[in-house]
Amino acid sequence: MLGVLFSVILLAESALVNIQDVAPGIRLDIRYATARNFTGTKLYEEAACYLRAPAARALAAAQRELEKQGLGLKIYDCYRPLSVQRKLWKLVPDERYVANPEKGSRHNRGAAVDLTLVDRNGRELPMPTEYDDFSERAHRNYNALPESVIRNRALLEDLMRRHGFEPLPTEWWHFDFTGWEQYPPEDVPFSELKKKQ
């Protein structure tokens, strides 16, 4: 009986959950659900953010911390189906920016998030670049920037590290949840995830 209960708990912990069910105050700007992304085409069937349950809870805690400062999070991308990863790889076959679908990305595992900081009115704080900028300016060690931008980038990085997310060196917006390796890459469509809610 305990073995069955333990299996159920493990299954629940690995579930992909909608971030807005856990942290409704987080804003969404899911770019791949629109043509407003570097591909110029809509890749997702809906604008939703799904993450593994522990990552979603950690992000909700980060949002609560920011709200005390009059700030919040805005998410650009979370779980990404493997079929979409293949399309991105065809366009940008460079592992500094797009994971090889043969290995699967942290996004395909529901254990990565692309995001930024916003003020209480939802306005984005100044950051080094726009989202999905594949230039050196997006790198975390790029410092030919205004002090306010460097402070905002550091604020986001420090917050995310405290809540169990590791930054990607080449993208100021990308963070991997600790333990991402334990989750397999998935190719579940958003419509299927929505049915499970």
C-alpha positions in Angstrom: 0.0 0.0 0.0 2.8 2.4 0.9 4.5 1.6 -2.4 1.4 2.6 -4.4 1.0 5.8 -2.3 4.7 6.6 -3.0 4.2 6.0 -6.7 1.1 8.3 -6.8 3.1 11.0 -5.0 6.0 10.7 -7.5 3.6 10.9 -10.4 2.0 14.0 -9.0 5.4 15.6 -8.4 6.4 15.0 -12.1 3.1 16.3 -13.5 3.1 19.3 -15.8 0.9 22.0 -14.1 -0.4 25.3 -15.4 1.5 28.1 -13.7 -1.6 30.2 -13.5 -3.2 27.6 -11.3 -0.3 27.9 -8.9 0.6 31.6 -9.2 -2.2 33.6 -10.9 -0.4 36.8 -10.4 2.3 35.9 -12.9 1.8 37.6 -16.3 2.1 35.7 -19.5 3.5 36.8 -22.9 4.0 33.4 -24.5 5.7 34.5 -27.7 5.6 31.1 -29.5 1.8 31.2 -29.4 2.0 34.3 -31.6 4.0 35.3 -34.7 5.9 37.8 -32.5 9.0 35.6 -32.1 12.2 35.1 -34.0 10.6 32.5 -36.4 7.8 35.0 -37.4 5.3 32.1 -37.1 2.9 30.8 -34.5 4.3 27.6 -33.1 2.0 26.9 -30.0 -1.7 26.2 -30.2 -2.3 28.2 -27.1 -0.6 30.8 -24.8 -0.1 28.7 -21.6 2.8 28.0 -19.3 3.2 24.5 -18.0 6.0 23.4 -15.7 6.8 20.4 -13.5 5.0 20.7 -10.2 8.2 21.5 -8.1 9.4 24.1 -10.6 5.9 25.7 -10.6 5.8 25.9 -6.8 9.3 27.5 -6.8 8.3 30.1 -9.4 5.2 30.9 -7.4 7.4 31.5 -4.3 9.6 33.9 -6.4 6.5 35.8 -7.5 5.4 36.2 -3.9 8.8 37.6 -3.0 8.7 40.1 -5.8 5.1 41.2 -5.0 6.4 42.5 -1.7 8.6 44.8 -3.6 5.9 46.0 -6.0 7.3 43.8 -8.8 6.4 40.6 -10.6 7.3 38.1 -13.3 6.3 37.9 -16.9 6.8 34.6 -18.7 7.8 34.2 -22.3 8.1 30.4 -22.5 7.9 27.3 -20.3 7.2 23.7 -21.4 7.8 23.3 -25.1 6.7 20.2 -27.1 9.6 18.3 -28.7 8.0 18.7 -32.1 8.4 22.5 -31.7 12.0 22.0 -30.6 12.7 20.3 -33.9 11.3 23.3 -35.8 13.5 25.8 -33.8 16.6 23.6 -34.3 16.1 23.7 -38.1 16.2 27.5 -37.9 19.0 27.9 -35.4 21.2 24.8 -35.1 23.4 26.4 -32.5 23.5 24.8 -29.1 24.4 28.1 -27.4 20.8 29.2 -28.1 18.7 26.2 -29.2 19.0 22.7 -27.7 19.5 19.9 -30.1 16.2 17.9 -30.2 18.1 14.6 -30.3 19.1 15.4 -26.6 15.9 17.4 -25.8 15.9 20.7 -24.1 15.1 21.7 -20.5 12.0 23.3 -22.0 10.9 19.9 -23.4 11.2 18.5 -19.9 9.0 21.2 -18.4 11.9 22.3 -16.2 13.0 25.6 -17.8 11.4 29.0 -18.0 12.1 32.2 -20.0 11.0 35.3 -18.2 11.6 38.9 -17.1 10.6 41.4 -14.4 7.7 43.8 -14.5 6.5 46.6 -12.3 3.1 46.5 -10.6 1.4 47.8 -13.8 2.9 45.0 -15.9 5.5 47.2 -17.6 8.8 45.3 -18.3 11.8 46.6 -16.5 14.7 47.5 -18.8 16.9 44.4 -19.6 19.9 44.0 -21.9 18.0 42.9 -25.0 14.6 41.9 -26.3 13.6 38.2 -25.7 15.3 35.7 -28.1 18.1 38.0 -29.1 21.0 35.8 -30.3 23.6 38.4 -29.9 26.4 38.9 -27.3 24.4 41.6 -25.6 22.1 38.8 -24.3 25.0 37.0 -22.5 25.1 37.3 -18.7 28.7 38.5 -18.7 28.0 41.3 -21.2 28.4 44.6 -19.2 28.5 47.4 -21.8 25.1 48.4 -20.5 23.5 51.1 -18.4 23.8 50.5 -14.6 20.0 50.2 -14.2 19.9 47.4 -16.8 22.8 45.5 -15.1 20.9 45.9 -11.7 17.7 44.5 -13.2 19.4 41.6 -14.7 21.2 40.8 -11.4 17.9 41.2 -9.5 16.3 38.6 -11.7 19.2 36.2 -11.6 19.6 36.4 -7.8 15.9 35.9 -7.3 15.8 32.8 -9.5 18.9 31.3 -8.0 17.4 31.6 -4.5 14.3 29.7 -5.7 16.2 26.8 -7.3 16.8 27.9 -10.9 20.1 28.1 -12.7 20.8 30.7 -15.3 21.9 30.0 -18.9 25.1 32.0 -19.7 24.0 33.1 -23.2 20.4 34.2 -22.4 19.6 36.6 -19.6 15.9 35.4 -19.6 16.5 31.6 -19.5 16.6 29.6 -16.2 16.7 25.8 -15.7 15.1 24.3 -12.6 17.5 22.3 -10.4 17.0 18.5 -11.1 15.8 19.0 -14.6 17.7 15.8 -15.6 15.2 13.6 -13.8 12.4 14.5 -16.2 12.2 13.0 -19.8 11.6 15.2 -22.8 7.9 15.3 -23.7 6.0 15.9 -26.9 2.5 16.3 -25.4 0.4 19.0 -27.1 -1.0 21.8 -25.1 -4.5 20.6 -25.9 -3.8 17.3 -24.1 -2.3 19.1 -21.1 -5.4 21.3 -20.9 -7.7 18.3 -20.7 -5.8 16.9 -17.7 -6.4 20.1 -15.6 
